[in-house]
Amino acid sequence: MKLYLNPRTLRHRGFSLIELLVVISVISLLMVLSAPSMSAAFKGSKLTQGGEALRNLITQARQMAVKNNAPVEVRIFKYDDVETPETTMHYMAARLYLMKLDLSTNSDPLTSKLKEEPTGNLLKLPAGIIISDDVAQSSLVNPSRVLKGQATVKGLDPDVKETSADYVGFQIRPDGSLNLATNQRWFLTLYNREEIIKGQQTTPSDYVCLQVNPYTCDVRWYHPN
């Protein structure tokens, strides 16, 4: 015997209110349980992006120095990010400066001084990602070993055309080497600023370390997690 169903009955069948509430509750529970892992993955993604961007900037500086047969300076700026409530300054941006001969006052290349020429765009690390200012974690920001100064920079503050900021930096020579001692290790460590507890910097649990070869400026990448 065949069973015939009324088409109108099939057309009007659907989920009951209780069934919908159960489905919504299950989805909400899954979202709550997965939130911590998603947050950690997002932070790790920003850390990786920041490390890759800084590594690419150093590689670009080397290529520019060799191509132009002139030193290129990598400056790392420390400033207060106006987009966050924290007032502590961190190293969070970098830019390249091509050092060219200034022949405007002296036509002799052997005695002329170098003048800086900003090149490319300002690199700002992803929100929340900073470069450690602990010299044990970032020897390339040690003010007693590298270049240091203050410069006017465009792009640090979106509401201000130019901002004065302190910086540390190093130069890449036309032969592709660093202007720093070759018997030392030179590196930068990036991590999320949330790793700072009560204003005291501790060893970060998740970080990216970029080690720069002083002879060739090749950048090695370390990311333990």
Contacts in CASP RR format, 6 or more apart in sequence:
PFRMAT RR
TARGET T0000
AUTHOR 0000-0000-0000
METHOD contacts of the structure
MODEL  1
MKLYLNPRTLRHRGFSLIELLVVISVISLLMVLSAPSMSAAFKGSKLTQG
GEALRNLITQARQMAVKNNAPVEVRIFKYDDVETPETTMHYMAARLYLMK
LDLSTNSDPLTSKLKEEPTGNLLKLPAGIIISDDVAQSSLVNPSRVLKGQ
ATVKGLDPDVKETSADYVGFQIRPDGSLNLATNQRWFLTLYNREEIIKGQ
QTTPSDYVCLQVNPYTCDVRWYHPN
15 23 0 8 1.000
43 192 0 8 1.000
43 194 0 8 1.000
43 206 0 8 1.000
44 192 0 8 1.000
44 206 0 8 1.000
44 225 0 8 1.000
46 126 0 8 1.000
46 127 0 8 1.000
46 128 0 8 1.000
46 129 0 8 1.000
46 192 0 8 1.000
47 126 0 8 1.000
47 129 0 8 1.000
47 190 0 8 1.000
47 191 0 8 1.000
47 192 0 8 1.000
47 206 0 8 1.000
47 207 0 8 1.000
47 208 0 8 1.000
47 223 0 8 1.000
48 208 0 8 1.000
48 223 0 8 1.000
49 126 0 8 1.000
49 129 0 8 1.000
50 125 0 8 1.000
50 126 0 8 1.000
50 129 0 8 1.000
50 190 0 8 1.000
50 208 0 8 1.000
51 190 0 8 1.000
51 208 0 8 1.000
51 210 0 8 1.000
51 221 0 8 1.000
53 123 0 8 1.000
53 125 0 8 1.000
54 94 0 8 1.000
54 123 0 8 1.000
54 125 0 8 1.000
54 131 0 8 1.000
54 188 0 8 1.000
54 190 0 8 1.000
54 210 0 8 1.000
55 210 0 8 1.000
55 219 0 8 1.000
55 221 0 8 1.000
57 74 0 8 1.000
57 94 0 8 1.000
57 96 0 8 1.000
57 123 0 8 1.000
58 74 0 8 1.000
58 172 0 8 1.000
58 210 0 8 1.000
58 212 0 8 1.000
58 217 0 8 1.000
58 219 0 8 1.000
59 217 0 8 1.000
59 219 0 8 1.000
60 96 0 8 1.000
61 72 0 8 1.000
61 74 0 8 1.000
61 96 0 8 1.000
61 172 0 8 1.000
61 217 0 8 1.000
62 72 0 8 1.000
62 172 0 8 1.000
62 176 0 8 1.000
62 216 0 8 1.000
62 217 0 8 1.000
64 72 0 8 1.000
64 96 0 8 1.000
64 98 0 8 1.000
64 119 0 8 1.000
65 71 0 8 1.000
65 72 0 8 1.000
65 172 0 8 1.000
65 173 0 8 1.000
65 174 0 8 1.000
65 176 0 8 1.000
66 174 0 8 1.000
66 175 0 8 1.000
66 176 0 8 1.000
68 98 0 8 1.000
68 100 0 8 1.000
68 174 0 8 1.000
69 174 0 8 1.000
70 98 0 8 1.000
70 99 0 8 1.000
70 100 0 8 1.000
70 101 0 8 1.000
70 174 0 8 1.000
71 99 0 8 1.000
71 114 0 8 1.000
71 171 0 8 1.000
71 172 0 8 1.000
71 173 0 8 1.000
71 174 0 8 1.000
71 179 0 8 1.000
72 96 0 8 1.000
72 97 0 8 1.000
72 98 0 8 1.000
72 99 0 8 1.000
72 119 0 8 1.000
72 171 0 8 1.000
72 172 0 8 1.000
73 96 0 8 1.000
73 97 0 8 1.000
73 99 0 8 1.000
73 116 0 8 1.000
73 147 0 8 1.000
73 169 0 8 1.000
73 170 0 8 1.000
73 171 0 8 1.000
73 172 0 8 1.000
74 94 0 8 1.000
74 95 0 8 1.000
74 96 0 8 1.000
74 169 0 8 1.000
74 170 0 8 1.000
74 171 0 8 1.000
74 172 0 8 1.000
75 94 0 8 1.000
75 95 0 8 1.000
75 96 0 8 1.000
75 97 0 8 1.000
75 147 0 8 1.000
75 151 0 8 1.000
75 167 0 8 1.000
75 168 0 8 1.000
75 169 0 8 1.000
76 91 0 8 1.000
76 93 0 8 1.000
76 94 0 8 1.000
76 131 0 8 1.000
76 140 0 8 1.000
76 141 0 8 1.000
76 167 0 8 1.000
76 168 0 8 1.000
76 169 0 8 1.000
76 188 0 8 1.000
77 91 0 8 1.000
77 92 0 8 1.000
77 93 0 8 1.000
77 94 0 8 1.000
77 95 0 8 1.000
77 151 0 8 1.000
77 153 0 8 1.000
77 156 0 8 1.000
77 165 0 8 1.000
77 166 0 8 1.000
77 167 0 8 1.000
78 89 0 8 1.000
78 90 0 8 1.000
78 91 0 8 1.000
78 92 0 8 1.000
78 133 0 8 1.000
78 165 0 8 1.000
78 166 0 8 1.000
78 167 0 8 1.000
78 168 0 8 1.000
79 89 0 8 1.000
79 90 0 8 1.000
79 92 0 8 1.000
79 93 0 8 1.000
79 156 0 8 1.000
79 157 0 8 1.000
79 163 0 8 1.000
79 165 0 8 1.000
79 166 0 8 1.000
80 86 0 8 1.000
80 87 0 8 1.000
80 88 0 8 1.000
80 89 0 8 1.000
81 90 0 8 1.000
81 92 0 8 1.000
81 127 0 8 1.000
81 128 0 8 1.000
82 157 0 8 1.000
82 158 0 8 1.000
82 159 0 8 1.000
83 127 0 8 1.000
84 127 0 8 1.000
84 128 0 8 1.000
86 193 0 8 1.000
88 196 0 8 1.000
88 199 0 8 1.000
89 166 0 8 1.000
90 130 0 8 1.000
90 131 0 8 1.000
90 133 0 8 1.000
90 193 0 8 1.000
91 130 0 8 1.000
91 131 0 8 1.000
91 132 0 8 1.000
91 133 0 8 1.000
91 138 0 8 1.000
91 141 0 8 1.000
91 168 0 8 1.000
92 124 0 8 1.000
92 125 0 8 1.000
92 128 0 8 1.000
92 129 0 8 1.000
92 130 0 8 1.000
92 131 0 8 1.000
93 122 0 8 1.000
93 123 0 8 1.000
93 124 0 8 1.000
93 125 0 8 1.000
93 153 0 8 1.000
93 156 0 8 1.000
94 122 0 8 1.000
94 123 0 8 1.000
95 118 0 8 1.000
95 120 0 8 1.000
95 121 0 8 1.000
95 122 0 8 1.000
95 123 0 8 1.000
95 153 0 8 1.000
96 118 0 8 1.000
96 119 0 8 1.000
96 120 0 8 1.000
97 116 0 8 1.000
97 117 0 8 1.000
97 118 0 8 1.000
97 119 0 8 1.000
98 116 0 8 1.000
98 117 0 8 1.000
98 119 0 8 1.000
99 114 0 8 1.000
99 115 0 8 1.000
99 116 0 8 1.000
99 117 0 8 1.000
99 171 0 8 1.000
100 114 0 8 1.000
100 115 0 8 1.000
100 117 0 8 1.000
101 109 0 8 1.000
101 112 0 8 1.000
101 113 0 8 1.000
101 114 0 8 1.000
101 115 0 8 1.000
102 112 0 8 1.000
102 113 0 8 1.000
102 114 0 8 1.000
102 115 0 8 1.000
103 109 0 8 1.000
103 112 0 8 1.000
105 112 0 8 1.000
106 112 0 8 1.000
106 113 0 8 1.000
122 153 0 8 1.000
122 154 0 8 1.000
122 155 0 8 1.000
122 156 0 8 1.000
124 155 0 8 1.000
124 156 0 8 1.000
125 131 0 8 1.000
125 190 0 8 1.000
128 192 0 8 1.000
128 193 0 8 1.000
128 194 0 8 1.000
129 190 0 8 1.000
129 191 0 8 1.000
129 192 0 8 1.000
129 193 0 8 1.000
130 190 0 8 1.000
130 191 0 8 1.000
130 192 0 8 1.000
130 193 0 8 1.000
131 138 0 8 1.000
131 141 0 8 1.000
131 188 0 8 1.000
131 189 0 8 1.000
131 190 0 8 1.000
132 138 0 8 1.000
132 141 0 8 1.000
132 188 0 8 1.000
132 189 0 8 1.000
132 190 0 8 1.000
132 191 0 8 1.000
132 201 0 8 1.000
132 204 0 8 1.000
132 207 0 8 1.000
133 141 0 8 1.000
133 201 0 8 1.000
134 189 0 8 1.000
134 201 0 8 1.000
135 141 0 8 1.000
135 142 0 8 1.000
137 189 0 8 1.000
137 203 0 8 1.000
137 207 0 8 1.000
137 209 0 8 1.000
138 187 0 8 1.000
138 188 0 8 1.000
138 189 0 8 1.000
139 145 0 8 1.000
139 184 0 8 1.000
139 185 0 8 1.000
139 186 0 8 1.000
139 187 0 8 1.000
140 146 0 8 1.000
140 168 0 8 1.000
140 169 0 8 1.000
140 170 0 8 1.000
140 186 0 8 1.000
140 187 0 8 1.000
140 188 0 8 1.000
140 212 0 8 1.000
141 168 0 8 1.000
141 188 0 8 1.000
142 168 0 8 1.000
143 168 0 8 1.000
145 180 0 8 1.000
145 181 0 8 1.000
145 184 0 8 1.000
146 168 0 8 1.000
146 169 0 8 1.000
146 170 0 8 1.000
146 180 0 8 1.000
147 168 0 8 1.000
147 169 0 8 1.000
147 170 0 8 1.000
147 171 0 8 1.000
148 166 0 8 1.000
148 167 0 8 1.000
148 168 0 8 1.000
148 169 0 8 1.000
149 166 0 8 1.000
149 167 0 8 1.000
149 168 0 8 1.000
150 164 0 8 1.000
150 165 0 8 1.000
150 166 0 8 1.000
150 167 0 8 1.000
151 164 0 8 1.000
151 165 0 8 1.000
151 167 0 8 1.000
152 162 0 8 1.000
152 163 0 8 1.000
152 164 0 8 1.000
153 162 0 8 1.000
153 163 0 8 1.000
153 164 0 8 1.000
153 165 0 8 1.000
154 161 0 8 1.000
154 162 0 8 1.000
154 163 0 8 1.000
155 163 0 8 1.000
156 163 0 8 1.000
156 165 0 8 1.000
157 163 0 8 1.000
170 178 0 8 1.000
170 179 0 8 1.000
170 180 0 8 1.000
170 186 0 8 1.000
171 178 0 8 1.000
171 179 0 8 1.000
172 178 0 8 1.000
172 179 0 8 1.000
172 217 0 8 1.000
173 179 0 8 1.000
176 216 0 8 1.000
176 217 0 8 1.000
177 214 0 8 1.000
177 215 0 8 1.000
177 216 0 8 1.000
177 217 0 8 1.000
178 186 0 8 1.000
178 212 0 8 1.000
178 214 0 8 1.000
178 215 0 8 1.000
178 217 0 8 1.000
180 186 0 8 1.000
180 214 0 8 1.000
181 214 0 8 1.000
182 214 0 8 1.000
182 215 0 8 1.000
184 214 0 8 1.000
185 211 0 8 1.000
186 211 0 8 1.000
186 212 0 8 1.000
186 214 0 8 1.000
187 209 0 8 1.000
187 210 0 8 1.000
187 211 0 8 1.000
187 212 0 8 1.000
188 209 0 8 1.000
188 210 0 8 1.000
188 212 0 8 1.000
189 204 0 8 1.000
189 207 0 8 1.000
189 208 0 8 1.000
189 209 0 8 1.000
189 210 0 8 1.000
190 207 0 8 1.000
190 208 0 8 1.000
190 209 0 8 1.000
190 210 0 8 1.000
191 204 0 8 1.000
191 206 0 8 1.000
191 207 0 8 1.000
191 208 0 8 1.000
192 204 0 8 1.000
192 206 0 8 1.000
195 201 0 8 1.000
195 202 0 8 1.000
195 204 0 8 1.000
195 205 0 8 1.000
195 206 0 8 1.000
196 202 0 8 1.000
205 225 0 8 1.000
206 224 0 8 1.000
206 225 0 8 1.000
207 223 0 8 1.000
207 224 0 8 1.000
208 221 0 8 1.000
208 222 0 8 1.000
208 223 0 8 1.000
209 221 0 8 1.000
209 222 0 8 1.000
209 223 0 8 1.000
210 219 0 8 1.000
210 220 0 8 1.000
210 221 0 8 1.000
210 222 0 8 1.000
211 219 0 8 1.000
211 220 0 8 1.000
211 222 0 8 1.000
212 218 0 8 1.000
212 219 0 8 1.000
213 219 0 8 1.000
213 220 0 8 1.000
END
